[in-house]
Amino acid sequence: MAASIIDGRAVAKEVRAEVAGEVEAFRKAHGYPPGLAVIIAGDDPASRVYVSSKKKMCENLGIHSEEYAMPASTGQEELIATIRNLNNDKRIHGVLVQLPLPNHLDEGEVLETIDPRKDVDGFHPVSVGNFVVGKEAFVPCTPLGIMRLIKKTGMEIKGKRAVVVGRSNIVGKPVAMLLLAQHATVTICHSRTVDLPGVCREADILVAAIGRPEMLDGSYIKPGAVVIDVGVNEVGRTEEGKRILVGDVKFDEAKEIASHITPVPGGVGPMTIAMLMRSTMDAAWRAVGKGGCGCSCKS
């Protein structure tokens, strides 16, 4: 029997509905909405599209959004000053710097300037450290979305074998830590892993986040596994110019073996901005002393 498809668009819609309800409750209680500020330096086309999507999502949910579009020539001091002003703005609960930055800017210093209480992207070293030791902290949005998709399958994570292929700071490492926090036994694989197919076949939960088109074929999949494909790889264009996208997993083979699988597109992708809205709402609740969850329990 073919795998059940995990519909990321539908799950993202559920998240947005939850957040919209909380935004209205926050506004009624405090007289103003949650606020998110996004800073973009330069004119990278992909970044521009992503920032526009965030702005539109905020508008749809009733979140106040501010965009700071700065030229590629922006200096380090000017960018740092902008972040510090936002750190001090009580109506802004989340501050996000769109990456990548122009080469002359120090990305590490920029990210470390963001107030960890407003670090809705979860990239600040304080956020990372608190997360690793189990304290309340924001977590990168894509891993949060992945956890929400896994839980949507109904599989109990506790006690399961999980394999994460990819060790990036944005996806691989944090999703491994989230799975560990839910009591999975976790293996992180990478380019030097010996017998990668064999290790992957042990996984009840397999997360592919390596950025290599269809690298993981059916021989990597354990029967009945939940397969989360994070990859988005362009492999060509249609005659009409539309991008042809595939994941890191060979979908047609894997779906015949797995119990659940995410498609590309329409799987993990829609979850990222939805979970950013979730984290922004959590930051707003924390700012007024109501707690909130940027970690794993709302994922």
VOKE-124510 format. One record per residue (C-alpha): x, y, z. Coordinates in pm, whole numbers, padded with zeros to 5 digits, always signed. Example, Ala and Ser with C-alpha at 12.3 -4.5 7.8 and 13.67 -1.06 7.14 Angstrom:
# VOKE-124510
+01230-00450+00780+01367-00106+00714
END
This chain:
# VOKE-124510
+00000+00000+00000+00133+00341-00096+00225+00587+00178-00014+00850+00307+00087+01194+00186+00154+01448+00461-00010+01766+00332+00206+02053+00451-00026+02313+00305-00319+02181+00510-00116+02161+00832+00021+02512+00776-00337+02634+00738-00419+02481+01078-00123+02662+01236-00225+02993+01080-00581+02951+01210-00448+02891+01564-00227+03198+01544-00502+03419+01402-00723+03336+01699-00444+03419+01942-00361+03744+01762-00719+03860+01814-00710+03759+02180-00381+03944+02229-00512+04257+02062-00826+04259+02276-00625+04210+02594-00348+04461+02524-00483+04708+02270-00226+04640+02002-00122+04337+01792+00193+04125+01802+00468+04281+01590+00736+04138+01360+01019+04338+01203+01214+04199+00908+01542+04350+00792+01672+04279+00443+02003+04413+00310+02064+04393-00063+01848+04274-00349+01880+03895-00353+01572+03782-00554+01495+03476-00342+01524+03678-00021+01298+03945-00166+01028+03688-00243+01057+03533+00103+01030+03869+00280+00724+03960+00074+00563+03629+00171+00627+03699+00540+00476+04044+00511+00165+03912+00337+00122+03638+00598+00143+03893+00878-00125+04103+00711-00353+03802+00673-00320+03708+01041-00342+04058+01184+00022+04075+01296+00182+04417+01269+00479+04396+01033+00761+04636+00960+01009+04591+00678+01350+04755+00674+01487+04727+00319+01847+04842+00322+02083+04873+00022+02358+04621-00037+02609+04895+00053+02472+04923+00408+02749+04932+00666+02780+04709+00970+02723+04995+01216+02404+05110+01044+02260+04758+01040+02352+04701+01405+02192+05034+01503+01868+04935+01328+01853+04607+01519+01919+04779+01851+01636+05026+01788+01401+04736+01723+01523+04558+02036+01400+04860+02232+01063+04889+02055+00799+04740+02284+00552+04700+01997+00794+04473+01809+00809+04120+01951+01008+03946+01680+01317+04069+01494+01441+03878+01191+01738+03949+00964+01694+03788+00625+01993+03580+00519+02222+03573+00329+02373+03914+00397+02611+04096+00158+02962+03959+00192+03111+04264+00364+02874+04230+00662+02959+04016+00966+02664+03776+00991+02766+03646+01332+02779+03990+01492+02449+04086+01328+02265+03781+01461+02417+03818+01807+02286+04176+01826+01922+04057+01817+01763+04042+02161+01722+03667+02234+01370+03745+02358+01288+03860+02002+01498+03600+01816+01206+03431+01639+01442+03268+01388+01623+03090+01671+01975+03170+01542+02118+03363+01839+02385+03168+02034+02184+03223+02354+01877+03070+02187+02081+02775+02066+02244+02720+02404+01919+02742+02599+01753+02503+02356+02031+02245+02387+02015+02243+02769+01636+02225+02772+01549+02581+02869+01277+02788+02701+01416+02914+02371+01321+02990+02015+01404+02724+01758+01450+02763+01381+01112+02755+01208+01168+02473+00958+01252+02216+01231+00944+02326+01426+00737+02267+01115+00893+01925+01065+00794+01821+01416+00439+01935+01358+00421+01724+01041+00560+01415+01216+00306+01446+01496+00030+01486+01237+00094+01127+01125-00009+00996+01468+00322+00817+01520+00441+00827+01880+00794+00964+01865+00900+00831+02204+01125+00529+02170+01148+00543+01790+01468+00538+01588+01514+00867+01402+01777+00939+01138+01851+01292+01020+02052+01319+00699+02221+01659+00710+02387+01851+00992+02317+02217+00916+02259+02463+01199+01927+02565+01042+01765+02223+00995+01970+01910+01068+02105+01981+01416+01794+02149+01560+01551+01888+01428+01773+01618+01577+01757+01796+01914+01378+01833+01889+01343+01462+01819+01574+01384+02111+01360+01606+02335+01063+01389+02237+01258+01078+02348+01354+00942+02007+01689+00769+01961+01859+00995+01708+02139+00949+01456+02274+01242+01251+02427+01142+00918+02647+01340+00680+02881+01305+00383+03125+01088+00576+02874+00846+00723+02970+00487+00648+02691+00278+00488+02441+00561+00471+02168+00344+00313+02202+00089+00592+02181+00353+00865+01877+00512+00702+01701+00175+00679+01703+00160+01059+01492+00474+01083+01131+00476+01192+01152+00851+01121+01377+00964+00836+01445+01335+00781+01633+01417+00458+01795+01761+00455+02103+01746+00237+02014+01943-00077+02096+01668-00327+01821+01589-00579+01660+01247-00518+01972+01107-00350+01773+00880-00117+01598+00611-00320+01384+00322-00205+01686+00130-00074+01722+00389+00206+01368+00346+00339+01255+00112+00618+00909-00034+00551+00651+00171+00738+00884+00465+00808+00772+00828+00825+00977+01015+00564+01019+01394+00587+01182+01542+00276+01321+01890+00343+01502+01925+00010+01386+02167-00258+01600+02120-00566+01538+02277-00906+01620+02025-01179+01487+02210-01481+01207+02416-01629+00892+02331-01819+00831+02471-02167+00626+02742-01996+00923+02833-01776+00786+02685-01456+01047+02546-01217+01065+02167-01185+01130+02085-00820+01225+01758-00654+01326+01669-00299+01622+01484-00157+01416+01162-00163+01313+00972-00476+00943+01017-00405+00795+00755-00641+01008+00479-00490+00987+00590-00127+00608+00626-00125+00572+00254-00201+00768+00163+00113+00703+00436+00372+00387+00472+00580+00382+00853+00549+00582+01091+00330+00598+01462+00254+00579+01572-00110+00798+01834-00277+00661+02091-00318+00374+02111-00069+00532+01934+00227+00781+02102+00459+00800+02427+00261+00463+02579+00360+00535+02512+00727+00832+02747+00762+00652+03082+00745+00354+02941+00936+00584+02845+01223+00750+03188+01207+00406+03335+01275+00370+03084+01562+00704+03194+01711+00615+03563+01673+00292+03502+01862+00484+03314+02132+00729+03605+02163+00437+03842+02215+00287+03624+02488+00622+03600+02665+00665+03978+02648+00346+04022+02853+00430+03743+03094+00204+03475+02949+00469+03220+02866+00454+03088+02512+00634+02808+02339+00905+02850+02082+01038+02503+02154+00876+02171+02079+00546+02142+02260+00352+02345+02002+00537+02183+01716
END
